[in-house]
Amino acid sequence: LGAAMFAAVAAGVYRDIMEAMKYMGSDVEVEYKPDTRRARVYETLYKKYLELAKNAEYINL
């Protein structure tokens, strides 16, 4: 969304980024924080993801 806001400012749709944020942004502010208790699970899953991505390079459909 940030890139779209900067593009709208560059295109002259809005005067500045603050105006773009006012019209394009949301009034709801949500902050997501990682669950540190699950860090080991996340790390294991990420390693599996990287391995799958590496092997996917060899698939020729």
PDB file of N, CA, C and O in Angstrom, chain B, residues numbered from 101:
ATOM      1  N   LEU B 101       0.831  -1.190   0.000  1.00  0.00           N
ATOM      2  CA  LEU B 101       0.000   0.000   0.000  1.00  0.00           C
ATOM      3  C   LEU B 101       0.872   1.249   0.000  1.00  0.00           C
ATOM      4  O   LEU B 101       0.518   2.258  -0.610  1.00  0.00           O
ATOM      5  N   GLY B 102       2.005   1.182   0.679  1.00  0.00           N
ATOM      6  CA  GLY B 102       2.902   2.333   0.731  1.00  0.00           C
ATOM      7  C   GLY B 102       3.377   2.742  -0.648  1.00  0.00           C
ATOM      8  O   GLY B 102       3.427   3.930  -0.966  1.00  0.00           O
ATOM      9  N   ALA B 103       3.728   1.756  -1.476  1.00  0.00           N
ATOM     10  CA  ALA B 103       4.187   2.057  -2.833  1.00  0.00           C
ATOM     11  C   ALA B 103       3.077   2.723  -3.635  1.00  0.00           C
ATOM     12  O   ALA B 103       3.337   3.638  -4.416  1.00  0.00           O
ATOM     13  N   ALA B 104       1.848   2.270  -3.448  1.00  0.00           N
ATOM     14  CA  ALA B 104       0.714   2.867  -4.153  1.00  0.00           C
ATOM     15  C   ALA B 104       0.505   4.310  -3.711  1.00  0.00           C
ATOM     16  O   ALA B 104       0.155   5.169  -4.520  1.00  0.00           O
ATOM     17  N   MET B 105       0.718   4.571  -2.436  1.00  0.00           N
ATOM     18  CA  MET B 105       0.580   5.939  -1.928  1.00  0.00           C
ATOM     19  C   MET B 105       1.626   6.856  -2.543  1.00  0.00           C
ATOM     20  O   MET B 105       1.311   7.967  -2.971  1.00  0.00           O
ATOM     21  N   PHE B 106       2.868   6.391  -2.587  1.00  0.00           N
ATOM     22  CA  PHE B 106       3.927   7.207  -3.188  1.00  0.00           C
ATOM     23  C   PHE B 106       3.674   7.417  -4.677  1.00  0.00           C
ATOM     24  O   PHE B 106       3.946   8.494  -5.207  1.00  0.00           O
ATOM     25  N   ALA B 107       3.155   6.395  -5.354  1.00  0.00           N
ATOM     26  CA  ALA B 107       2.829   6.530  -6.772  1.00  0.00           C
ATOM     27  C   ALA B 107       1.724   7.557  -6.977  1.00  0.00           C
ATOM     28  O   ALA B 107       1.776   8.344  -7.922  1.00  0.00           O
ATOM     29  N   ALA B 108       0.730   7.556  -6.102  1.00  0.00           N
ATOM     30  CA  ALA B 108      -0.365   8.525  -6.210  1.00  0.00           C
ATOM     31  C   ALA B 108       0.146   9.945  -6.011  1.00  0.00           C
ATOM     32  O   ALA B 108      -0.308  10.867  -6.688  1.00  0.00           O
ATOM     33  N   VAL B 109       1.081  10.128  -5.097  1.00  0.00           N
ATOM     34  CA  VAL B 109       1.676  11.454  -4.884  1.00  0.00           C
ATOM     35  C   VAL B 109       2.485  11.850  -6.117  1.00  0.00           C
ATOM     36  O   VAL B 109       2.377  12.980  -6.592  1.00  0.00           O
ATOM     37  N   ALA B 110       3.294  10.926  -6.635  1.00  0.00           N
ATOM     38  CA  ALA B 110       4.115  11.213  -7.812  1.00  0.00           C
ATOM     39  C   ALA B 110       3.256  11.545  -9.028  1.00  0.00           C
ATOM     40  O   ALA B 110       3.652  12.353  -9.868  1.00  0.00           O
ATOM     41  N   ALA B 111       2.081  10.923  -9.125  1.00  0.00           N
ATOM     42  CA  ALA B 111       1.174  11.171 -10.247  1.00  0.00           C
ATOM     43  C   ALA B 111       0.352  12.439 -10.062  1.00  0.00           C
ATOM     44  O   ALA B 111      -0.380  12.842 -10.966  1.00  0.00           O
ATOM     45  N   GLY B 112       0.469  13.065  -8.902  1.00  0.00           N
ATOM     46  CA  GLY B 112      -0.260  14.300  -8.651  1.00  0.00           C
ATOM     47  C   GLY B 112      -1.674  14.102  -8.140  1.00  0.00           C
ATOM     48  O   GLY B 112      -2.440  15.063  -8.066  1.00  0.00           O
ATOM     49  N   VAL B 113      -2.033  12.887  -7.789  1.00  0.00           N
ATOM     50  CA  VAL B 113      -3.371  12.626  -7.264  1.00  0.00           C
ATOM     51  C   VAL B 113      -3.526  13.282  -5.894  1.00  0.00           C
ATOM     52  O   VAL B 113      -4.583  13.824  -5.570  1.00  0.00           O
ATOM     53  N   TYR B 114      -2.461  13.226  -5.096  1.00  0.00           N
ATOM     54  CA  TYR B 114      -2.451  13.851  -3.771  1.00  0.00           C
ATOM     55  C   TYR B 114      -1.258  14.793  -3.678  1.00  0.00           C
ATOM     56  O   TYR B 114      -0.244  14.586  -4.345  1.00  0.00           O
ATOM     57  N   ARG B 115      -1.380  15.826  -2.851  1.00  0.00           N
ATOM     58  CA  ARG B 115      -0.314  16.828  -2.708  1.00  0.00           C
ATOM     59  C   ARG B 115       0.933  16.255  -2.061  1.00  0.00           C
ATOM     60  O   ARG B 115       2.052  16.567  -2.469  1.00  0.00           O
ATOM     61  N   ASP B 116       0.740  15.419  -1.055  1.00  0.00           N
ATOM     62  CA  ASP B 116       1.881  14.863  -0.333  1.00  0.00           C
ATOM     63  C   ASP B 116       1.498  13.513   0.264  1.00  0.00           C
ATOM     64  O   ASP B 116       0.350  13.078   0.177  1.00  0.00           O
ATOM     65  N   ILE B 117       2.479  12.869   0.868  1.00  0.00           N
ATOM     66  CA  ILE B 117       2.246  11.524   1.397  1.00  0.00           C
ATOM     67  C   ILE B 117       1.240  11.529   2.548  1.00  0.00           C
ATOM     68  O   ILE B 117       0.502  10.561   2.728  1.00  0.00           O
ATOM     69  N   MET B 118       1.207  12.594   3.315  1.00  0.00           N
ATOM     70  CA  MET B 118       0.249  12.672   4.420  1.00  0.00           C
ATOM     71  C   MET B 118      -1.186  12.685   3.896  1.00  0.00           C
ATOM     72  O   MET B 118      -2.068  12.041   4.465  1.00  0.00           O
ATOM     73  N   GLU B 119      -1.413  13.421   2.809  1.00  0.00           N
ATOM     74  CA  GLU B 119      -2.754  13.447   2.219  1.00  0.00           C
ATOM     75  C   GLU B 119      -3.102  12.071   1.638  1.00  0.00           C
ATOM     76  O   GLU B 119      -4.233  11.605   1.775  1.00  0.00           O
ATOM     77  N   ALA B 120      -2.137  11.432   0.995  1.00  0.00           N
ATOM     78  CA  ALA B 120      -2.373  10.091   0.452  1.00  0.00           C
ATOM     79  C   ALA B 120      -2.709   9.116   1.574  1.00  0.00           C
ATOM     80  O   ALA B 120      -3.605   8.284   1.430  1.00  0.00           O
ATOM     81  N   MET B 121      -1.999   9.215   2.678  1.00  0.00           N
ATOM     82  CA  MET B 121      -2.275   8.341   3.823  1.00  0.00           C
ATOM     83  C   MET B 121      -3.679   8.575   4.364  1.00  0.00           C
ATOM     84  O   MET B 121      -4.371   7.636   4.758  1.00  0.00           O
ATOM     85  N   LYS B 122      -4.086   9.828   4.378  1.00  0.00           N
ATOM     86  CA  LYS B 122      -5.414  10.169   4.900  1.00  0.00           C
ATOM     87  C   LYS B 122      -6.515   9.488   4.085  1.00  0.00           C
ATOM     88  O   LYS B 122      -7.472   8.956   4.649  1.00  0.00           O
ATOM     89  N   TYR B 123      -6.376   9.508   2.767  1.00  0.00           N
ATOM     90  CA  TYR B 123      -7.430   8.977   1.912  1.00  0.00           C
ATOM     91  C   TYR B 123      -7.269   7.498   1.561  1.00  0.00           C
ATOM     92  O   TYR B 123      -8.257   6.807   1.310  1.00  0.00           O
ATOM     93  N   MET B 124      -6.058   7.024   1.545  1.00  0.00           N
ATOM     94  CA  MET B 124      -5.832   5.644   1.131  1.00  0.00           C
ATOM     95  C   MET B 124      -5.626   4.695   2.308  1.00  0.00           C
ATOM     96  O   MET B 124      -5.774   3.481   2.170  1.00  0.00           O
ATOM     97  N   GLY B 125      -5.289   5.248   3.449  1.00  0.00           N
ATOM     98  CA  GLY B 125      -4.990   4.422   4.611  1.00  0.00           C
ATOM     99  C   GLY B 125      -6.236   4.011   5.365  1.00  0.00           C
ATOM    100  O   GLY B 125      -7.355   4.387   5.017  1.00  0.00           O
ATOM    101  N   SER B 126      -6.017   3.249   6.381  1.00  0.00           N
ATOM    102  CA  SER B 126      -7.098   2.744   7.214  1.00  0.00           C
ATOM    103  C   SER B 126      -7.070   3.448   8.562  1.00  0.00           C
ATOM    104  O   SER B 126      -6.004   3.828   9.045  1.00  0.00           O
ATOM    105  N   ASP B 127      -8.224   3.620   9.162  1.00  0.00           N
ATOM    106  CA  ASP B 127      -8.298   4.214  10.494  1.00  0.00           C
ATOM    107  C   ASP B 127      -7.928   3.207  11.579  1.00  0.00           C
ATOM    108  O   ASP B 127      -7.676   3.580  12.725  1.00  0.00           O
ATOM    109  N   VAL B 128      -7.897   1.953  11.214  1.00  0.00           N
ATOM    110  CA  VAL B 128      -7.600   0.906  12.181  1.00  0.00           C
ATOM    111  C   VAL B 128      -6.096   0.661  12.196  1.00  0.00           C
ATOM    112  O   VAL B 128      -5.493   0.364  11.165  1.00  0.00           O
ATOM    113  N   GLU B 129      -5.510   0.788  13.359  1.00  0.00           N
ATOM    114  CA  GLU B 129      -4.085   0.518  13.495  1.00  0.00           C
ATOM    115  C   GLU B 129      -3.910  -0.803  14.222  1.00  0.00           C
ATOM    116  O   GLU B 129      -4.335  -0.965  15.366  1.00  0.00           O
ATOM    117  N   VAL B 130      -3.283  -1.730  13.545  1.00  0.00           N
ATOM    118  CA  VAL B 130      -3.043  -3.044  14.112  1.00  0.00           C
ATOM    119  C   VAL B 130      -1.549  -3.316  14.043  1.00  0.00           C
ATOM    120  O   VAL B 130      -0.912  -3.086  13.015  1.00  0.00           O
ATOM    121  N   GLU B 131      -1.012  -3.794  15.116  1.00  0.00           N
ATOM    122  CA  GLU B 131       0.404  -4.140  15.155  1.00  0.00           C
ATOM    123  C   GLU B 131       0.524  -5.630  15.432  1.00  0.00           C
ATOM    124  O   GLU B 131       0.012  -6.137  16.430  1.00  0.00           O
ATOM    125  N   TYR B 132       1.203  -6.315  14.536  1.00  0.00           N
ATOM    126  CA  TYR B 132       1.412  -7.746  14.698  1.00  0.00           C
ATOM    127  C   TYR B 132       2.827  -7.983  15.202  1.00  0.00           C
ATOM    128  O   TYR B 132       3.790  -7.429  14.671  1.00  0.00           O
ATOM    129  N   LYS B 133       2.939  -8.803  16.220  1.00  0.00           N
ATOM    130  CA  LYS B 133       4.250  -9.146  16.765  1.00  0.00           C
ATOM    131  C   LYS B 133       4.410 -10.659  16.720  1.00  0.00           C
ATOM    132  O   LYS B 133       3.467 -11.401  16.997  1.00  0.00           O
ATOM    133  N   PRO B 134       5.616 -11.113  16.369  1.00  0.00           N
ATOM    134  CA  PRO B 134       5.822 -12.558  16.322  1.00  0.00           C
ATOM    135  C   PRO B 134       5.718 -13.187  17.704  1.00  0.00           C
ATOM    136  O   PRO B 134       6.065 -12.577  18.715  1.00  0.00           O
ATOM    137  N   ASP B 135       5.240 -14.401  17.720  1.00  0.00           N
ATOM    138  CA  ASP B 135       5.140 -15.161  18.966  1.00  0.00           C
ATOM    139  C   ASP B 135       6.489 -15.837  19.197  1.00  0.00           C
ATOM    140  O   ASP B 135       6.793 -16.851  18.568  1.00  0.00           O
ATOM    141  N   THR B 136       7.286 -15.285  20.085  1.00  0.00           N
ATOM    142  CA  THR B 136       8.636 -15.801  20.317  1.00  0.00           C
ATOM    143  C   THR B 136       8.630 -17.227  20.848  1.00  0.00           C
ATOM    144  O   THR B 136       9.626 -17.939  20.724  1.00  0.00           O
ATOM    145  N   ARG B 137       7.523 -17.646  21.435  1.00  0.00           N
ATOM    146  CA  ARG B 137       7.429 -19.025  21.928  1.00  0.00           C
ATOM    147  C   ARG B 137       7.419 -20.029  20.782  1.00  0.00           C
ATOM    148  O   ARG B 137       7.699 -21.211  20.981  1.00  0.00           O
ATOM    149  N   ARG B 138       7.099 -19.559  19.598  1.00  0.00           N
ATOM    150  CA  ARG B 138       7.027 -20.451  18.438  1.00  0.00           C
ATOM    151  C   ARG B 138       8.216 -20.283  17.491  1.00  0.00           C
ATOM    152  O   ARG B 138       8.182 -20.780  16.365  1.00  0.00           O
ATOM    153  N   ALA B 139       9.240 -19.608  17.923  1.00  0.00           N
ATOM    154  CA  ALA B 139      10.390 -19.326  17.065  1.00  0.00           C
ATOM    155  C   ALA B 139      11.006 -20.600  16.497  1.00  0.00           C
ATOM    156  O   ALA B 139      11.372 -20.635  15.322  1.00  0.00           O
ATOM    157  N   ARG B 140      11.124 -21.630  17.300  1.00  0.00           N
ATOM    158  CA  ARG B 140      11.730 -22.881  16.828  1.00  0.00           C
ATOM    159  C   ARG B 140      10.879 -23.503  15.715  1.00  0.00           C
ATOM    160  O   ARG B 140      11.415 -24.005  14.727  1.00  0.00           O
ATOM    161  N   VAL B 141       9.573 -23.468  15.876  1.00  0.00           N
ATOM    162  CA  VAL B 141       8.678 -24.001  14.845  1.00  0.00           C
ATOM    163  C   VAL B 141       8.813 -23.184  13.569  1.00  0.00           C
ATOM    164  O   VAL B 141       8.914 -23.748  12.480  1.00  0.00           O
ATOM    165  N   TYR B 142       8.817 -21.854  13.695  1.00  0.00           N
ATOM    166  CA  TYR B 142       8.971 -20.985  12.525  1.00  0.00           C
ATOM    167  C   TYR B 142      10.278 -21.281  11.802  1.00  0.00           C
ATOM    168  O   TYR B 142      10.306 -21.348  10.573  1.00  0.00           O
ATOM    169  N   GLU B 143      11.353 -21.456  12.551  1.00  0.00           N
ATOM    170  CA  GLU B 143      12.665 -21.718  11.958  1.00  0.00           C
ATOM    171  C   GLU B 143      12.660 -23.041  11.194  1.00  0.00           C
ATOM    172  O   GLU B 143      13.191 -23.121  10.086  1.00  0.00           O
ATOM    173  N   THR B 144      12.071 -24.061  11.774  1.00  0.00           N
ATOM    174  CA  THR B 144      11.990 -25.365  11.113  1.00  0.00           C
ATOM    175  C   THR B 144      11.183 -25.277   9.824  1.00  0.00           C
ATOM    176  O   THR B 144      11.598 -25.801   8.790  1.00  0.00           O
ATOM    177  N   LEU B 145      10.048 -24.624   9.885  1.00  0.00           N
ATOM    178  CA  LEU B 145       9.206 -24.480   8.694  1.00  0.00           C
ATOM    179  C   LEU B 145       9.897 -23.653   7.620  1.00  0.00           C
ATOM    180  O   LEU B 145       9.778 -23.954   6.433  1.00  0.00           O
ATOM    181  N   TYR B 146      10.614 -22.620   8.025  1.00  0.00           N
ATOM    182  CA  TYR B 146      11.320 -21.777   7.053  1.00  0.00           C
ATOM    183  C   TYR B 146      12.416 -22.569   6.347  1.00  0.00           C
ATOM    184  O   TYR B 146      12.598 -22.426   5.138  1.00  0.00           O
ATOM    185  N   LYS B 147      13.142 -23.396   7.083  1.00  0.00           N
ATOM    186  CA  LYS B 147      14.178 -24.229   6.469  1.00  0.00           C
ATOM    187  C   LYS B 147      13.565 -25.186   5.449  1.00  0.00           C
ATOM    188  O   LYS B 147      14.134 -25.403   4.380  1.00  0.00           O
ATOM    189  N   LYS B 148      12.414 -25.756   5.775  1.00  0.00           N
ATOM    190  CA  LYS B 148      11.722 -26.642   4.833  1.00  0.00           C
ATOM    191  C   LYS B 148      11.281 -25.869   3.596  1.00  0.00           C
ATOM    192  O   LYS B 148      11.387 -26.370   2.477  1.00  0.00           O
ATOM    193  N   TYR B 149      10.791 -24.662   3.793  1.00  0.00           N
ATOM    194  CA  TYR B 149      10.376 -23.809   2.679  1.00  0.00           C
ATOM    195  C   TYR B 149      11.554 -23.541   1.745  1.00  0.00           C
ATOM    196  O   TYR B 149      11.420 -23.651   0.527  1.00  0.00           O
ATOM    197  N   LEU B 150      12.708 -23.190   2.316  1.00  0.00           N
ATOM    198  CA  LEU B 150      13.889 -22.914   1.498  1.00  0.00           C
ATOM    199  C   LEU B 150      14.309 -24.149   0.709  1.00  0.00           C
ATOM    200  O   LEU B 150      14.691 -24.040  -0.456  1.00  0.00           O
ATOM    201  N   GLU B 151      14.242 -25.311   1.329  1.00  0.00           N
ATOM    202  CA  GLU B 151      14.603 -26.551   0.642  1.00  0.00           C
ATOM    203  C   GLU B 151      13.633 -26.841  -0.505  1.00  0.00           C
ATOM    204  O   GLU B 151      14.056 -27.240  -1.590  1.00  0.00           O
ATOM    205  N   LEU B 152      12.348 -26.643  -0.272  1.00  0.00           N
ATOM    206  CA  LEU B 152      11.358 -26.847  -1.334  1.00  0.00           C
ATOM    207  C   LEU B 152      11.580 -25.878  -2.485  1.00  0.00           C
ATOM    208  O   LEU B 152      11.485 -26.260  -3.652  1.00  0.00           O
ATOM    209  N   ALA B 153      11.871 -24.636  -2.163  1.00  0.00           N
ATOM    210  CA  ALA B 153      12.114 -23.633  -3.198  1.00  0.00           C
ATOM    211  C   ALA B 153      13.341 -24.002  -4.023  1.00  0.00           C
ATOM    212  O   ALA B 153      13.344 -23.850  -5.244  1.00  0.00           O
ATOM    213  N   LYS B 154      14.374 -24.484  -3.356  1.00  0.00           N
ATOM    214  CA  LYS B 154      15.592 -24.897  -4.053  1.00  0.00           C
ATOM    215  C   LYS B 154      15.293 -26.058  -5.003  1.00  0.00           C
ATOM    216  O   LYS B 154      15.739 -26.052  -6.150  1.00  0.00           O
ATOM    217  N   ASN B 155      14.548 -27.041  -4.533  1.00  0.00           N
ATOM    218  CA  ASN B 155      14.213 -28.200  -5.367  1.00  0.00           C
ATOM    219  C   ASN B 155      13.237 -27.855  -6.480  1.00  0.00           C
ATOM    220  O   ASN B 155      13.242 -28.509  -7.523  1.00  0.00           O
ATOM    221  N   ALA B 156      12.417 -26.863  -6.286  1.00  0.00           N
ATOM    222  CA  ALA B 156      11.441 -26.466  -7.306  1.00  0.00           C
ATOM    223  C   ALA B 156      12.127 -25.926  -8.556  1.00  0.00           C
ATOM    224  O   ALA B 156      11.534 -25.926  -9.635  1.00  0.00           O
ATOM    225  N   GLU B 157      13.357 -25.471  -8.425  1.00  0.00           N
ATOM    226  CA  GLU B 157      14.098 -24.965  -9.583  1.00  0.00           C
ATOM    227  C   GLU B 157      14.304 -26.060 -10.627  1.00  0.00           C
ATOM    228  O   GLU B 157      14.457 -25.768 -11.813  1.00  0.00           O
ATOM    229  N   TYR B 158      14.309 -27.313 -10.190  1.00  0.00           N
ATOM    230  CA  TYR B 158      14.584 -28.432 -11.087  1.00  0.00           C
ATOM    231  C   TYR B 158      13.329 -29.005 -11.726  1.00  0.00           C
ATOM    232  O   TYR B 158      13.414 -29.893 -12.574  1.00  0.00           O
ATOM    233  N   ILE B 159      12.177 -28.511 -11.329  1.00  0.00           N
ATOM    234  CA  ILE B 159      10.919 -28.998 -11.896  1.00  0.00           C
ATOM    235  C   ILE B 159      10.660 -28.264 -13.205  1.00  0.00           C
ATOM    236  O   ILE B 159      10.643 -27.033 -13.242  1.00  0.00           O
ATOM    237  N   ASN B 160      10.463 -29.008 -14.258  1.00  0.00           N
ATOM    238  CA  ASN B 160      10.203 -28.425 -15.570  1.00  0.00           C
ATOM    239  C   ASN B 160       8.840 -28.911 -16.039  1.00  0.00           C
ATOM    240  O   ASN B 160       8.682 -30.068 -16.428  1.00  0.00           O
ATOM    241  N   LEU B 161       7.872 -28.032 -15.999  1.00  0.00           N
ATOM    242  CA  LEU B 161       6.517 -28.431 -16.397  1.00  0.00           C
ATOM    243  C   LEU B 161       6.269 -28.136 -17.846  1.00  0.00           C
ATOM    244  O   LEU B 161       5.180 -28.406 -18.354  1.00  0.00           O
TER     245      LEU B 161
END
